[in-house]
Amino acid sequence: MARPAALSDLLARSQSEILDEWLRVQAAAGGRAASLLGEGERRDQSRELLGLMTQALQQGDASGEGQAWTGVRELLSGISRSRATQGFTPTETATFVFSLKQPLFTRLRSALANDANALADATWAATQLLDRLGLFTTEVHQKSRDAIIQRQQQDMLELSTPVVKLWDGVLALPIIGTLDSARTQVVMETLLQRIVDTGAEVAIIDITGVPTVDTLVAQHLIKTVTAARLMGADCIISGIRPQIAQTIVHLGVDLHDITTKATLADAFKIALERTGQAIRRVGSGGANGANGAGGATGAHGLPGSGGRSSARG
């Protein structure tokens, strides 16, 4: 118990001096801590850590991992997570702990100058302790960064799968980028929820922005269509380019019971027909323009002059 006693006695006697020197070392190190953390915040965190370390050492434990160190590890966990959110690197976060070595070793040399063996033992115990605590902050920091990245990826997945209401009873889901299993799940959940919210009868899945379609992507599309049908909505897949059509044929993927169209506009026409709606042009000749030269254009594109468009159920 000599090692913990030597460290705890030193911290208890010289905590104020060690704190001041530690803060000077942190300020000299610069980095994000100097620019993002106020002096008061750094002082409070450092003072609290020294106090908790002293309490743990006074219980005769210098491992940094036992029950006595719960408070220290909880404090370091909070600091690490906070600094990970602020953009600190793992090195900058761990330096907060490692920078305590200089003032602590200086005080140990002064206190144990006449006992070389005790100085060596205390220095080694302090080194092991601070190294463990520094590595612990790095682990927590990395886990926090991983959690942030996962949340951002989830947010990006949700933002990259917008379900747009094109018309009454008609939804459109434009997909851009690769369609993997994780994204398919988000796509399916988002589409099904919008079908429930809007009571849509037809959903258009536009894959114009999908660079390639392989067997896995095709299976994901079929699953999405099947799930939508179970919710009472029919699906149309648009954006079938010549290269994608050839790939689907070569892969032997069966899409015979799914309506496919080359463009979103073509799919929209089919969707309107299935919902009993049509878009007609209104001629510029006034209310009777539909019967004149600027005649009406139905859903199948009958000739007529330019003008506004309206929808009829």
C-alpha positions as a printed NumPy array, in Angstrom:
array([[  0.   ,   0.   ,   0.   ],
       [  3.058,   2.289,   0.071],
       [  2.658,   3.434,  -3.492],
       [ -0.985,   4.569,  -3.246],
       [ -0.232,   6.169,   0.127],
       [  2.678,   8.166,  -1.282],
       [  0.595,   9.418,  -4.211],
       [ -2.509,  10.146,  -2.137],
       [ -0.512,  12.014,   0.505],
       [  1.198,  14.075,  -2.194],
       [ -2.079,  14.962,  -3.902],
       [ -3.725,  15.81 ,  -0.58 ],
       [ -0.844,  18.07 ,   0.533],
       [ -0.055,  19.768,  -2.776],
       [ -3.295,  19.604,  -4.733],
       [ -3.534,  23.369,  -5.219],
       [  0.061,  23.658,  -6.489],
       [ -0.294,  20.62 ,  -8.741],
       [ -3.555,  22.012, -10.125],
       [ -1.986,  25.371, -10.99 ],
       [  1.004,  23.748, -12.68 ],
       [ -1.225,  21.292, -14.524],
       [ -3.345,  24.131, -15.903],
       [ -0.193,  25.916, -17.109],
       [  0.92 ,  22.747, -18.906],
       [ -2.513,  22.392, -20.549],
       [ -2.465,  26.023, -21.675],
       [  1.053,  25.642, -23.084],
       [ -0.039,  22.577, -25.076],
       [ -2.529,  24.729, -27.027],
       [ -4.778,  22.834, -29.431],
       [ -8.568,  22.814, -29.344],
       [ -8.675,  22.784, -25.555],
       [ -7.225,  26.287, -25.448],
       [ -9.648,  27.645, -28.048],
       [-12.852,  25.711, -27.32 ],
       [-12.707,  25.368, -23.544],
       [-12.743,  28.332, -21.22 ],
       [-10.216,  28.604, -18.431],
       [-12.954,  28.135, -15.861],
       [-14.157,  24.9  , -17.466],
       [-10.633,  23.487, -17.663],
       [ -9.998,  24.408, -14.037],
       [-13.252,  22.828, -12.828],
       [-12.612,  19.581, -14.734],
       [ -9.017,  19.381, -13.553],
       [ -9.884,  20.153,  -9.914],
       [-12.659,  17.554,  -9.884],
       [-10.393,  14.898, -11.38 ],
       [ -7.635,  15.565,  -8.841],
       [-10.148,  15.362,  -5.999],
       [-11.596,  12.06 ,  -7.191],
       [ -8.141,  10.599,  -7.772],
       [ -7.119,  11.549,  -4.261],
       [-10.198,   9.847,  -2.799],
       [ -9.549,   6.675,  -4.807],
       [ -5.875,   6.528,  -3.812],
       [ -6.773,   7.03 ,  -0.163],
       [ -8.736,   3.778,  -0.365],
       [ -5.443,   2.004,  -1.116],
       [ -6.126,   1.305,  -4.809],
       [ -3.764,   2.627,  -7.491],
       [ -5.058,   0.393, -10.304],
       [ -7.345,   2.968, -11.875],
       [ -9.888,   0.217, -12.566],
       [-11.422,  -0.906,  -9.272],
       [-14.626,   0.136,  -7.565],
       [-12.795,   3.032,  -5.96 ],
       [-12.21 ,   4.525,  -9.407],
       [-15.845,   4.538, -10.547],
       [-16.176,   8.272, -10.001],
       [-12.956,   9.011, -11.879],
       [-13.953,   6.873, -14.852],
       [-17.442,   8.395, -14.984],
       [-15.936,  11.876, -15.003],
       [-13.441,  10.96 , -17.733],
       [-16.237,   9.317, -19.744],
       [-18.262,  12.505, -19.673],
       [-15.256,  14.63 , -20.639],
       [-14.31 ,  12.267, -23.473],
       [-17.828,  12.191, -24.93 ],
       [-18.121,  15.96 , -24.7  ],
       [-14.794,  16.522, -26.417],
       [-15.568,  13.956, -29.109],
       [-18.72 ,  15.94 , -29.927],
       [-16.674,  19.147, -30.045],
       [-14.273,  17.662, -32.58 ],
       [-11.289,  16.859, -30.347],
       [ -8.97 ,  14.113, -31.589],
       [ -8.284,  11.044, -29.407],
       [ -4.761,  12.343, -28.825],
       [ -5.996,  15.742, -27.679],
       [ -8.481,  14.079, -25.339],
       [ -5.901,  11.737, -23.807],
       [ -3.4  ,  14.599, -23.445],
       [ -5.711,  16.057, -20.793],
       [ -4.727,  13.126, -18.541],
       [ -1.15 ,  12.642, -19.737],
       [ -0.315,  16.306, -19.105],
       [ -0.75 ,  15.636, -15.381],
       [  2.491,  13.639, -15.404],
       [  4.79 ,  16.659, -15.516],
       [  3.526,  18.49 , -12.41 ],
       [  2.998,  15.228, -10.535],
       [  6.506,  13.915, -11.252],
       [  7.999,  17.281, -10.321],
       [  6.324,  17.139,  -6.912],
       [  7.347,  13.519,  -6.423],
       [ 11.004,  14.363,  -7.052],
       [ 10.838,  17.156,  -4.494],
       [  9.023,  15.087,  -1.874],
       [ 11.123,  11.91 ,  -2.274],
       [ 14.488,  13.382,  -3.226],
       [ 16.256,  11.541,  -0.367],
       [ 14.728,   8.132,  -1.067],
       [ 15.59 ,   6.883,  -4.564],
       [ 13.721,   3.613,  -4.21 ],
       [ 10.534,   5.271,  -2.993],
       [ 10.797,   7.829,  -5.798],
       [ 11.18 ,   5.107,  -8.411],
       [  8.245,   3.125,  -7.013],
       [  5.966,   6.156,  -6.783],
       [  6.937,   7.363, -10.258],
       [  6.259,   3.953, -11.762],
       [  2.897,   3.68 ,  -9.96 ],
       [  1.884,   7.156, -11.156],
       [  2.971,   6.334, -14.716],
       [  0.916,   3.144, -14.834],
       [ -2.091,   4.884, -13.317],
       [ -2.101,   7.855, -15.686],
       [ -1.425,   5.641, -18.7  ],
       [ -4.47 ,   3.5  , -17.869],
       [ -6.669,   6.539, -17.398],
       [ -5.37 ,   8.138, -20.589],
       [ -6.044,   4.99 , -22.617],
       [ -9.503,   4.778, -21.053],
       [-10.325,   8.273, -22.328],
       [ -9.157,   7.228, -25.801],
       [-11.457,   4.186, -25.79 ],
       [-14.467,   6.226, -24.676],
       [-13.654,   8.921, -27.226],
       [-13.495,   6.361, -30.046],
       [-16.785,   4.764, -29.032],
       [-18.4  ,   8.198, -28.894],
       [-17.093,   9.088, -32.348],
       [-18.369,   5.787, -33.727],
       [-21.806,   6.478, -32.248],
       [-21.824,   9.973, -33.788],
       [-20.856,   8.575, -37.188],
       [-23.578,   5.928, -36.998],
       [-26.196,   8.547, -36.139],
       [-25.017,  10.73 , -39.016],
       [-25.151,   7.794, -41.411],
       [-28.692,   7.021, -40.27 ],
       [-29.69 ,  10.651, -40.741],
       [-28.165,  10.668, -44.225],
       [-30.028,   7.483, -45.125],
       [-33.322,   9.029, -44.06 ],
       [-32.586,  12.266, -45.914],
       [-31.572,  10.377, -49.051],
       [-34.915,   8.551, -49.271],
       [-37.584,  11.257, -49.506],
       [-41.091,  10.093, -50.361],
       [-42.836,  12.816, -52.387],
       [-46.573,  13.149, -52.922],
       [-46.947,  13.779, -56.659],
       [-50.745,  13.804, -56.738],
       [-53.697,  12.598, -54.755],
       [-53.098,   8.902, -54.222],
       [-49.699,   8.933, -55.97 ],
       [-46.327,   8.839, -54.212],
       [-42.835,   8.953, -55.684],
       [-39.653,   7.615, -54.122],
       [-36.515,   8.75 , -56.011],
       [-33.508,   6.614, -55.089],
       [-30.023,   7.997, -55.668],
       [-26.87 ,   5.97 , -55.047],
       [-26.28 ,   2.369, -54.074],
       [-29.122,   0.345, -52.605],
       [-27.791,  -2.016, -49.93 ],
       [-29.55 ,  -3.973, -47.196],
       [-29.393,  -1.202, -44.581],
       [-30.69 ,   1.443, -46.952],
       [-33.392,  -0.892, -48.28 ],
       [-34.754,  -1.221, -44.762],
       [-34.922,   2.566, -44.394],
       [-36.51 ,   2.902, -47.854],
       [-39.121,   0.282, -47.046],
       [-40.009,   1.744, -43.648],
       [-40.238,   5.288, -45.025],
       [-42.369,   4.283, -48.001],
       [-44.751,   2.119, -45.992],
       [-45.249,   4.838, -43.395],
       [-46.054,   7.401, -46.086],
       [-48.522,   4.975, -47.674],
       [-50.278,   4.692, -44.334],
       [-50.202,   8.465, -43.748],
       [-51.527,   9.433, -47.198],
       [-53.63 ,   6.422, -48.154],
       [-51.815,   6.333, -51.501],
       [-52.913,   3.803, -54.106],
       [-49.788,   3.929, -56.281],
       [-46.123,   4.375, -55.41 ],
       [-43.477,   5.102, -58.032],
       [-39.947,   3.936, -57.231],
       [-37.571,   5.868, -59.472],
       [-34.089,   4.32 , -59.857],
       [-32.718,   6.814, -62.364],
       [-30.032,   7.743, -59.831],
       [-28.994,   4.155, -59.084],
       [-25.7  ,   3.596, -60.945],
       [-25.918,  -0.186, -61.277],
       [-28.465,  -2.889, -60.658],
       [-27.247,  -6.325, -59.675],
       [-29.072,  -9.342, -58.286],
       [-28.963,  -7.987, -54.734],
       [-30.354,  -4.575, -55.729],
       [-33.109,  -6.237, -57.77 ],
       [-34.06 ,  -8.402, -54.792],
       [-34.229,  -5.321, -52.578],
       [-36.55 ,  -3.622, -55.084],
       [-38.804,  -6.681, -55.27 ],
       [-39.033,  -6.824, -51.466],
       [-39.994,  -3.153, -51.333],
       [-42.669,  -3.622, -54.004],
       [-44.038,  -6.678, -52.214],
       [-44.223,  -4.847, -48.889],
       [-46.033,  -1.908, -50.518],
       [-48.572,  -4.27 , -52.091],
       [-49.274,  -5.796, -48.712],
       [-50.161,  -2.279, -47.574],
       [-52.647,  -1.952, -50.427],
       [-50.573,   0.17 , -52.803],
       [-49.435,  -0.787, -56.295],
       [-45.854,  -0.026, -57.333],
       [-44.274,   1.153, -60.567],
       [-40.507,   1.147, -61.09 ],
       [-39.228,   3.94 , -63.326],
       [-35.784,   4.918, -64.542],
       [-35.069,   1.637, -66.355],
       [-32.206,   2.609, -68.675],
       [-31.098,   0.353, -71.558],
       [-28.013,  -0.797, -69.637],
       [-30.089,  -1.673, -66.578],
       [-32.645,  -3.52 , -68.715],
       [-29.889,  -5.634, -70.271],
       [-28.355,  -6.335, -66.877],
       [-31.684,  -7.468, -65.433],
       [-32.214,  -9.805, -68.408],
       [-28.701, -11.257, -68.139],
       [-29.147, -11.84 , -64.42 ],
       [-32.435, -13.61 , -65.   ],
       [-34.287, -11.426, -62.517],
       [-38.05 , -11.908, -62.818],
       [-39.913,  -8.575, -62.871],
       [-42.805,  -9.744, -65.047],
       [-45.495,  -8.848, -62.497],
       [-44.039,  -5.382, -61.779],
       [-44.813,  -2.452, -64.082],
       [-41.601,  -0.753, -65.254],
       [-41.121,   2.451, -67.222],
       [-38.154,   4.26 , -68.699],
       [-38.95 ,   7.654, -67.192],
       [-40.714,   9.075, -64.17 ],
       [-43.093,  10.969, -66.475],
       [-44.251,   7.734, -68.115],
       [-44.737,   6.119, -64.727],
       [-46.725,   9.139, -63.543],
       [-49.122,   8.78 , -66.496],
       [-49.737,   5.14 , -65.628],
       [-50.241,   6.062, -61.976],
       [-52.878,   8.638, -62.894],
       [-54.71 ,   6.118, -65.071],
       [-54.765,   3.563, -62.267],
       [-56.201,   6.108, -59.872],
       [-58.826,   7.242, -62.353],
       [-57.27 ,  10.624, -63.002],
       [-55.98 ,  12.454, -66.07 ],
       [-54.117,  15.61 , -66.95 ],
       [-55.583,  17.782, -69.704],
       [-54.347,  20.966, -71.296],
       [-56.554,  23.999, -71.216],
       [-56.219,  26.126, -74.359],
       [-55.521,  29.866, -74.254],
       [-58.779,  30.693, -76.044],
       [-60.807,  30.982, -72.855],
       [-63.313,  28.678, -71.28 ],
       [-64.218,  27.103, -74.639],
       [-60.62 ,  26.581, -75.667],
       [-60.922,  22.884, -74.989],
       [-63.122,  22.577, -78.092],
       [-61.116,  24.852, -80.357],
       [-57.674,  24.962, -81.881],
       [-56.088,  24.861, -78.482],
       [-57.976,  21.651, -77.82 ],
       [-57.708,  19.384, -74.848],
       [-54.944,  16.855, -74.421],
       [-55.788,  13.751, -72.467],
       [-53.553,  11.531, -70.444],
       [-52.285,   9.853, -73.629],
       [-50.978,  13.076, -75.173],
       [-53.515,  13.942, -77.968],
       [-52.362,  16.906, -80.073],
       [-53.234,  20.406, -79.017],
       [-51.639,  23.803, -78.629],
       [-49.795,  24.954, -75.497],
       [-51.494,  26.1  , -72.384],
       [-52.035,  25.282, -68.768],
       [-52.598,  21.833, -67.369],
       [-55.223,  20.681, -64.946],
       [-56.175,  17.354, -63.435],
       [-59.499,  15.662, -63.379],
       [-60.597,  12.723, -61.39 ]])
